[in-house]
Structure formats: C-alpha cells, structure tokens
Amino acid sequence: MYNLVLLASRPPDWTHERFIAWWRGEHAALTYRLPGLRGWRHTEIESALEARSAGWDGLSVLSFDTEQDLRAALASPEWADAVAQVGDMRGRRIAVLGSEREMFPCGN
C-alpha cells in the first residue's frame, strides 16, 4: 500500500467534537469518492502522551495500491472538491506520503 497520512488540528473557533463530526461526516462524503482509494483509517486523538504532542485532533491514513494511484487521486476533480471544502479553515495540518510495511499483523 501507498499512503497519504494527514495529521490535523481544528480551526481555532471549532470544538474538537465539531471538527471530528465534520471530518467523519461531511468531509468523509467527499473522501470516499477519491479514485483508487483502497482503505481509510481515521483516529480521533483524545489525548497526547506528552506535552510536545498536544494540540492535534485527528489522524487519517488514506491507502492506495501504488504511488501512481495516490498521485492520480491527488490530481483528480474529487480531490479538488475535498480541498475546496476545507478552504481556509485555519487549522493546522501535516500531510506526508509513503509506502506501508506491516510490522505486526492485526489479526482477530
């Protein structure tokens, strides 16, 4: 898998609950439409392990089969729609791309 990993904090005038509800609701509706999307995991950040890690609200991992598939999604009208919806929310974001390697299986 090749992933887009997004770490985000809410706009200063939003509550954590409002931001997570928007991310998993209204914004998710656009994210699901991304061409080539194979999986999406979202983590609501409830607490920071240490002070220097505080201030983040959520983490998304969007998975694609290949880097080319991810880059095609980033060039798509569906991605443009998602970016337009975010607009100038004034929150913080870190966005990184990379290949995934399973280090410990998540079995049932």
BALOBA-1460 file (C-alpha; in Angstrom, 3 decimals):
// residues 108
<rec num="1" residu="m" x="0.000" y="0.000" z="0.000"/>
<rec num="2" residu="y" x="0.986" y="3.597" z="-0.556"/>
<rec num="3" residu="n" x="-0.464" y="6.061" z="1.952"/>
<rec num="4" residu="l" x="-1.340" y="9.682" z="2.412"/>
<rec num="5" residu="v" x="-1.112" y="10.403" z="6.151"/>
<rec num="6" residu="l" x="-2.807" y="13.555" z="7.460"/>
<rec num="7" residu="l" x="-2.470" y="14.876" z="10.998"/>
<rec num="8" residu="a" x="-4.818" y="17.780" z="11.643"/>
<rec num="9" residu="s" x="-5.995" y="20.212" z="14.278"/>
<rec num="10" residu="r" x="-9.310" y="22.012" z="14.261"/>
<rec num="11" residu="p" x="-9.873" y="25.648" z="13.407"/>
<rec num="12" residu="p" x="-9.465" y="27.829" z="16.493"/>
<rec num="13" residu="d" x="-13.186" y="28.635" z="16.686"/>
<rec num="14" residu="w" x="-14.350" y="24.969" z="16.442"/>
<rec num="15" residu="t" x="-14.706" y="22.428" z="19.228"/>
<rec num="16" residu="h" x="-12.936" y="19.096" z="18.965"/>
<rec num="17" residu="e" x="-16.323" y="17.348" z="18.716"/>
<rec num="18" residu="r" x="-17.499" y="19.576" z="15.867"/>
<rec num="19" residu="f" x="-14.254" y="19.008" z="13.938"/>
<rec num="20" residu="i" x="-14.374" y="15.211" z="14.294"/>
<rec num="21" residu="a" x="-18.067" y="15.130" z="13.325"/>
<rec num="22" residu="w" x="-17.300" y="17.222" z="10.213"/>
<rec num="23" residu="w" x="-14.252" y="15.097" z="9.294"/>
<rec num="24" residu="r" x="-16.105" y="11.799" z="9.680"/>
<rec num="25" residu="g" x="-19.329" y="13.127" z="8.141"/>
<rec num="26" residu="e" x="-19.481" y="15.955" z="5.636"/>
<rec num="27" residu="h" x="-15.797" y="15.734" z="4.648"/>
<rec num="28" residu="a" x="-15.829" y="11.924" z="4.577"/>
<rec num="29" residu="a" x="-18.565" y="12.010" z="1.939"/>
<rec num="30" residu="l" x="-16.057" y="13.653" z="-0.431"/>
<rec num="31" residu="t" x="-13.126" y="11.494" z="0.654"/>
<rec num="32" residu="y" x="-14.959" y="8.251" z="-0.147"/>
<rec num="33" residu="r" x="-15.199" y="9.409" z="-3.781"/>
<rec num="34" residu="l" x="-11.414" y="9.570" z="-4.332"/>
<rec num="35" residu="p" x="-10.490" y="7.388" z="-7.307"/>
<rec num="36" residu="g" x="-8.347" y="4.398" z="-6.388"/>
<rec num="37" residu="l" x="-8.946" y="4.710" z="-2.626"/>
<rec num="38" residu="r" x="-8.454" y="1.227" z="-1.141"/>
<rec num="39" residu="g" x="-8.785" y="1.977" z="2.547"/>
<rec num="40" residu="w" x="-9.191" y="4.771" z="5.058"/>
<rec num="41" residu="r" x="-8.446" y="4.713" z="8.734"/>
<rec num="42" residu="h" x="-9.241" y="7.654" z="10.953"/>
<rec num="43" residu="t" x="-8.113" y="8.118" z="14.531"/>
<rec num="44" residu="e" x="-9.756" y="10.658" z="16.802"/>
<rec num="45" residu="i" x="-6.966" y="11.926" z="19.045"/>
<rec num="46" residu="e" x="-8.271" y="12.005" z="22.586"/>
<rec num="47" residu="s" x="-5.086" y="12.792" z="24.491"/>
<rec num="48" residu="a" x="-1.379" y="13.392" z="23.993"/>
<rec num="49" residu="l" x="1.193" y="11.093" z="25.512"/>
<rec num="50" residu="e" x="3.491" y="14.054" z="26.155"/>
<rec num="51" residu="a" x="3.141" y="17.837" z="26.178"/>
<rec num="52" residu="r" x="5.038" y="18.366" z="22.920"/>
<rec num="53" residu="s" x="2.455" y="16.200" z="21.123"/>
<rec num="54" residu="a" x="-0.596" y="18.151" z="22.289"/>
<rec num="55" residu="g" x="-2.870" y="20.163" z="20.049"/>
<rec num="56" residu="w" x="-3.857" y="17.613" z="17.401"/>
<rec num="57" residu="d" x="-7.420" y="16.382" z="16.865"/>
<rec num="58" residu="g" x="-7.206" y="13.547" z="14.358"/>
<rec num="59" residu="l" x="-5.133" y="11.408" z="12.028"/>
<rec num="60" residu="s" x="-6.210" y="9.943" z="8.697"/>
<rec num="61" residu="v" x="-4.427" y="7.289" z="6.660"/>
<rec num="62" residu="l" x="-5.708" y="7.073" z="3.083"/>
<rec num="63" residu="s" x="-4.401" y="3.945" z="1.319"/>
<rec num="64" residu="f" x="-3.878" y="3.281" z="-2.381"/>
<rec num="65" residu="d" x="-2.333" y="0.343" z="-4.258"/>
<rec num="66" residu="t" x="0.564" y="2.368" z="-5.661"/>
<rec num="67" residu="e" x="2.167" y="5.795" z="-5.508"/>
<rec num="68" residu="q" x="0.858" y="6.412" z="-9.022"/>
<rec num="69" residu="d" x="-2.702" y="5.683" z="-7.863"/>
<rec num="70" residu="l" x="-2.312" y="8.128" z="-4.985"/>
<rec num="71" residu="r" x="-0.868" y="10.829" z="-7.209"/>
<rec num="72" residu="a" x="-3.728" y="10.293" z="-9.694"/>
<rec num="73" residu="a" x="-6.205" y="10.776" z="-6.827"/>
<rec num="74" residu="l" x="-4.418" y="13.996" z="-5.810"/>
<rec num="75" residu="a" x="-4.781" y="15.256" z="-9.399"/>
<rec num="76" residu="s" x="-8.485" y="14.349" z="-9.596"/>
<rec num="77" residu="p" x="-11.550" y="16.598" z="-9.515"/>
<rec num="78" residu="e" x="-12.675" y="14.672" z="-6.415"/>
<rec num="79" residu="w" x="-9.524" y="15.761" z="-4.536"/>
<rec num="80" residu="a" x="-10.057" y="19.335" z="-5.747"/>
<rec num="81" residu="d" x="-13.602" y="19.194" z="-4.306"/>
<rec num="82" residu="a" x="-12.276" y="17.971" z="-0.934"/>
<rec num="83" residu="v" x="-9.615" y="20.697" z="-0.839"/>
<rec num="84" residu="a" x="-12.199" y="23.343" z="-1.775"/>
<rec num="85" residu="q" x="-14.453" y="22.171" z="1.055"/>
<rec num="86" residu="v" x="-11.611" y="22.585" z="3.561"/>
<rec num="87" residu="g" x="-10.983" y="26.099" z="2.229"/>
<rec num="88" residu="d" x="-9.278" y="28.353" z="4.749"/>
<rec num="89" residu="m" x="-10.280" y="26.596" z="7.955"/>
<rec num="90" residu="r" x="-7.244" y="27.981" z="9.813"/>
<rec num="91" residu="g" x="-6.415" y="24.669" z="11.478"/>
<rec num="92" residu="r" x="-3.004" y="23.037" z="11.252"/>
<rec num="93" residu="r" x="-2.138" y="20.077" z="9.058"/>
<rec num="94" residu="i" x="0.786" y="17.808" z="8.348"/>
<rec num="95" residu="a" x="0.474" y="15.771" z="5.142"/>
<rec num="96" residu="v" x="3.030" y="13.119" z="4.162"/>
<rec num="97" residu="l" x="3.209" y="10.323" z="1.579"/>
<rec num="98" residu="g" x="4.897" y="6.945" z="1.885"/>
<rec num="99" residu="s" x="4.860" y="3.205" z="1.445"/>
<rec num="100" residu="e" x="3.470" y="0.950" z="4.127"/>
<rec num="101" residu="r" x="5.066" y="-2.129" z="5.633"/>
<rec num="102" residu="e" x="3.152" y="-4.306" z="8.043"/>
<rec num="103" residu="m" x="5.303" y="-4.794" z="11.128"/>
<rec num="104" residu="f" x="2.824" y="-6.747" z="13.257"/>
<rec num="105" residu="p" x="-0.390" y="-8.248" z="11.882"/>
<rec num="106" residu="c" x="-3.749" y="-7.058" z="13.179"/>
<rec num="107" residu="g" x="-5.443" y="-10.447" z="13.410"/>
<rec num="108" residu="n" x="-8.720" y="-11.264" z="15.076"/>
